[in-house]
Amino acid sequence: MIVYAVGIVLRFPLRTHLTSRNLFIVENLLVIVAPCGFIATEYMILGRLAAWLRCTRHLLVPANRITLIFMLSDVVTFLLQVRVKCLL
């Protein structure tokens, strides 16, 4: 939440410095990266919650692999987003 808030706050100085490429890059990355932290927390909690409730049989992915699989997907998604942003 703090990372996202900093990204949003950086939009104010960006309005006065429209040609600042560095400020734009930092602001944009902070806004893009912030949701990954929220999602990663949910992935970490899901496997543990399913194990605690003893309902791992209802998961499509083994409970001990959920965090690893989804974190890898977040990293790949992040790298793709950064790559696309750098090409623009």
DATAKA-V609867 format. One record per backbone hydrogen bond with DSSP energy under -1.0 kcal/mol. NH is the residue of the N-H (numbers start at 0). CO is the residue of the C=O. If there is no record, write none. Layout:
# DATAKA-V609867
nh = [NH;NH]
co = [CO;CO]
This chain:
# DATAKA-V609867
nh = [4;5;6;7;8;9;10;11;13;14;16;19;20;23;24;25;26;27;28;29;30;31;32;33;35;36;37;38;39;40;41;42;43;44;45;46;47;48;49;50;51;52;54;57;58;64;68;69;70;71;72;73;74;75;76;77;78;79;80;81;82;83;84;85;86;87]
co = [0;1;2;3;4;5;7;8;9;10;12;16;18;19;20;21;22;23;24;25;26;27;28;29;32;33;33;34;35;36;37;38;39;40;41;42;43;44;45;46;47;48;49;54;55;61;64;65;66;67;68;69;70;71;72;73;74;75;76;77;78;79;80;81;82;83]
